[in-house]
Amino acid sequence: MNTQYDFDSRIDRSGTWSLKWDRYAGRDVIPMWVADMDFRSPPEIVDALRARVDHGVFGYVEPGPELTAAIIERIDSAYGWRPRPEWFVWLPGLVSGLNVVCRALGESGDDVLTGVPIYPPFLSAPSNSDRRCVRVPLMQDGDGAWHFPAASLEAAVTPRSRLFLLCNPHNPVGRAYSREELLALADVCVRHDLVICSDEIHCGLVLDEDRRHIPIASLSEEIAARTVTLMAASKTFNLPGLGTAFAIVPDRALRDRMTRVMKGIVHRPMTIGLWGTLAAYRDGEPWREALVRYLRSNRDLVEARVAQWPGFRVTHAEATYLAWIDCRESSLERPASAFEAGGVGVYDGADFGTPGFVRLNFACPREMLLEALDRMERVANA
């Protein structure tokens, strides 16, 4: 492991207005629910932000050409897909992007399809736009691996279906979908004239060495023309508080609809977030590689420990830093509440459309993770 970077030090986040930690302020609860990491961001990013702070002027900005160039180079080198600079639509966050796309497509009462379990804003964005959220159940095989059958997606299509919300890598089940799976889903969208909005914010966090992230828009020009790809540096480099994301939208008419919906409502990304994003894509690769190795070991630890608990089963996370734990055969009626009472805060699977599960964020120092797993094991065995 690259000893240049420190992922083992425990960082006191009290007094920082941390959403993650302040939820349990004054209680002995280790927070492992919301998806931010308990690691310092790369020193290259911290140095870049310090330079902007030292400059001392925080006026309005527009993303500079070197920023889009750095992102394009990274996407091209990592995934073999080369977006064009004019395809970028800048956003203050990925959740904003989901809501903008829902508003930009179709009309009131139209259908938006997505697979469950899924990150909660996928379920709320359609209703925020007066659209109907159609939930397509993902399927598990005998080994517990989750799949998104194209046949299930097709069966859910109606004459009012306009949009398909995809999450790849998938939050919370940790799938990095294969080319074959993506092609099958895209084929349904092409035949039924659905726009694809693909959340690929975890694309830098593929943990399995034999897996590779595949942007669905990279499959063909025909698929790219109906796809909005949402990305950000925030998950990979622990920058969610900097409020910066972007959509890659090859189709000009679709870009125009999005910008019209955003006009006067959705603010531009913050100065500091744009500069942090530039440093992430330009200088952050060595840190990212070290992070992935550390997260891989954490994941393996979680999967080995949970496998020993009676009535529990954990999905193998090919990507992300999130463990999706099936508690349905355990003795816990309300597993998230039980684990919280035992000193670990996890995310309730009901919020993802799938009760009986919990989501555990393992992006933390190994010592903290071991302590949390010990506490959870006591609850599981009680």
N, C-alpha and C positions, 0 to 999 in steps of 0.2 A: 504494500500500500504506500502511496505517496505520503511521506511524513511531513511534507510541506504544509499540509492542511490538517486542522485539528477538528475532528468531529466528536471527540470524547469529552471535552470540557462541558460541564453543566453551567448554563448561563442563566443568571437570575433575571427574569423578565418582569418581576414585580415593579410597579411604578412606571411602566411603559405604556399603559392603556391597552394592554394586550387582550384582545377578544378571547383568545384561547385560554389564557391563564386567569383572567379576572372573573370568568364565570364561576370559579370555585374559590374566590378570594376568602381567606380566613378559614378554609377547610383543608384537611389533609387529603386532597384528591389530585392525582397526577392527570393532567388534561391530555387526552390523546384522541380528541374528537375532530375539531376543524382541521382542514388541510393546510397548515403551515408548519414549517420545520423548526426544531429547536437547535438549529445550527446558525452560526454567523454566516452571512453571505460571503461570497468570494472576496478576498482582499483586493483583487483588481477592481471590483465594483465599488467597494468602500473607498478606495483611493480616488476613483473617478468622481464619486459623489462629493468627497471632501474637496476636490478641486473646484467643483461647481459652487459649493457653499463658500469657499474662500473667495471666489469671484465676487459674491455679495449682491448680485443683481438677479432678481427672479421675475423678469417680465414675461410677457406672452411669447410663446415660441411655436414654431412649426417643425415637424420632424425633418432633419437635414438629410440630404442625399446619402451621406456616409452611413446613416442609420439603416435605411432600407437596403443599401448595398451590403452591409454586414449581415443582415438577416438573410438576404438572398444567397449569399455565399455559403452561409451555414446550412440552409435548407438544401442547397444543391449538393454540397459535399456529403451531407448526412443521408439524404433520401433520394438523390438523383432527380430532383424536381427543381426547375428554375423559374420561379414566379417573375413577373415583370414589375418594375417599380410602380407603374400606374394602377396596378391591381390592388394596392394597399388602401384600406380604410382604417383609420386610427380610432381607438376606443379607450374609454377609461377602465375597462374590465371585460372579462369574458361573459359574465352574467348580463351586462349591458348588451353585448353582442347577440346573445340568445333572444333577448326581448326585442331588439331592433329588427332582427330577421323575422320574427313572428309578426311584427307589425307591418313589415314591408311586403309580406307575401299574402295574397288572397284577400278575403273580406271577412267581416264579422260572421261568426258561425262556422267558418271553414275548419277542416280537420288538420291537426298537427300530430304526426306519428312519432313515437319514441319507444325504445325498449326499456323494460323494467326488470330488475332494479336499476335505478339511475340517480345521478346527482340531483338533489331536490329542485334547483331552478329549472331543470328541463320540464318538470311537472307543473310549475307555476307560470312560466313564461307564456304558454298559450292562453291561459285564462286571463292573464294580465292584458292580453291583446284581444280579448273577447273571441278567442278561438277555442275549439274543443280539443283537449288533449286525449289522444287515443293511445292507450298503453298496450304495447305488444310484449308479452312475457318472453324473456330469454329462457333458454332451456339448459338443463344440466345433464351431462352424460353420467355413466356409472361411476366415473372417477371424481365426480364433483365439478368438472370443468364446465364453464358456461359457454354457450353458443347463441348466436343470433340467427335462427333459421330464416332464410330468405322467404320460404313458403309462409311463415307466420306473418312476416311483414306484408306480403302480397295479400294474404287473407284479410288483413285489417284495412286495406285500401278501400275507400268509398269514392263516389263521384265528387265529394267535397274535399278530398285530400289534396293538400297543396305542398306540404313541407314534411321532410323527414329529419329529425334531430338525431344525429349519431354522436357517440362518444367513443373516441379511439385515440390512445388507449382508454379503456373503459373504467370509469369511476362509478361504482365501487368494486367491480369484480376483478379488475386488474388484467383484463385481456388486452393483448396487442394483436389485433385481428390479422389473419393471414390475407394474402392477396386473393385467394380463392373466395374467402368469405366476403371480402369487400366487393369483389366483382359481382358476386351473386346479389348482394344488396343493391349495388348501383344499377344492375340490370333491371330490377323491379322499378327503381326510380325513373330510369330512362323510358321504360315501356308505359309507365303511368304518368309521365310528365311531372314528377315531383322534384322540387328543389331540395338539395341536401345541405344541411348546415352541420358541419363536422367540428366538434370540439376536440382539438388535438393539443390541448394545453400541457398534457403529460408526456408529450412525444420525446422529450429528452431524458425520460426516466424508464426506459426499457431495461429490465434487470436480467432477463434470461439472455445468456450469451449467444444462443442460437436463434434469437428473435430479432427482428428489425422493424422499426416503425415504418408504415407505408401510408403516406397521405392519400386519402381516397381520390383527391383531385389529380394525383399523379398517374392514375391508371390509364387515362386517355383524355384527349382534348374534348371529346363529347361529354364525358363525365365532369371534367373541370368546368365546362361552360354552365353547368347547373349546380355548382358547388360553392358554398361559402365556407372557407376554412378559418377557424378561430384559433389563434395561437397567442402566446405571451411568454416572456422569460420568467414570469412570476413563480410558477411551481418549481421549475428546475433549479432556479437560483435564489429562491426564498425572498421574493420581492413583492408579495401580494399587496402590501401596504403602499406601494408606489403608484398604484392606479394607472397601469399602462398595459394595453393589449392591442391587437390588430386583427383585422379580417383580410384574407386574401380572396379577392372576388374577380375572376377573369372576365365575367360578363358585364359589359358596360351598363346595360339597362338595369341589371340587378344592383350594381354599385350605385347608380343614380337613385333608385328607389330607397336604398338604405340611407343615403346622405340626406334625402328629403325628409325621411322619418326622423332623423337625428337633429335636423336644423332647429336651433334655438332651444333644444332640450338636453341633448347629450353633449357634455363638455369635452373639450380636447384633453388629451393626457397631460399630466403635470410635467413641468420642466425637468424636475429631478428624476421622474420616472423614465423619461425618454433617454436621458444620459445614462441612467443605470442599465437600461435595455441595450444601449449601444455597447457598453463595457461588457455585458453578459455575452452577447453574440460575437463580439470581436476578440475578447480576451479570456472568456470563462471556461473554455473547453478542458484544460487540465484539471481544474477544480471539479467540473461535472463528472469527468471520468473517475476521479477519486471518490466522489459522492456515491456514484452508482455502485462501486465496489463495496462501500460501507453499507449502503442500503440493502444490497444483496445478502450480506451476512446477517443483517437485522431480520430480513424477511425469512431467511432459512431458520433462524432462531425461533421466530414466532410460529412458523408452521410446524416445527418439531415439538414445541411445547404444547400447542393447542391440540395436536394429534393425540396427546396422552390424556386429555380431559374427557371423562365419560360423557357421552351425549353431545359432544361438540365436533364440528368439522370446519376446517378452514380452506377456502379456495386458494389454489396456488396463484400468486400474483406474478404474472409475466412482466408487469410494468406497474408504475406508480409506487408510492410508499404507503399503500393502504391495504390492510388485511380485512377480508370480508368473511366473517365468522358466522357459521350456521349454528344456532342454539336451539333449534326446534325440537331436538330429541333430548335436550337436557331437562333438568328439573326446574329450571328458572322460568317463571311465568312472564316476568318483565326483565329480560336480561340486562338491558342498558341501565335500568334503575338499580338492579342488584349489583352490577359492577361498580356503579357510582357509589353506592353505599359501602362497598368494599374498598374504595379508595382509588378508583380509576374511572375517568370520564371518557366514555365512548359515544359514538353516534348511533342513535336508534335506527335500525333498518326500516322501520315503518315510514320514516321520512323519505326513504328511497323507493317507496312503493312496495316494500317486501318485509312485513312484520316477521319477527322471529330471528332476525339477524342483527349483528352489530358491526360497525366499521371501526377499525383500530388504526390510528396513524402511528407508524413505527419509525418515523423520521426524527429520531432523538438519540442522544448519547446512549451507548450500550448499557451503561450502568443504570440509567433511568428506565430503559426498556426491561431489563432484568427485574428491577424492583416492581414495575407495573405487572409483569407476567406472574411474579410470585403472588401479588395481591389477587389477581384474577383467578389464579389456580386455587387459592383458598376458597373463593366464592364458588368456583365450579365444582369443587369437591365437598362443599358443605352439605 
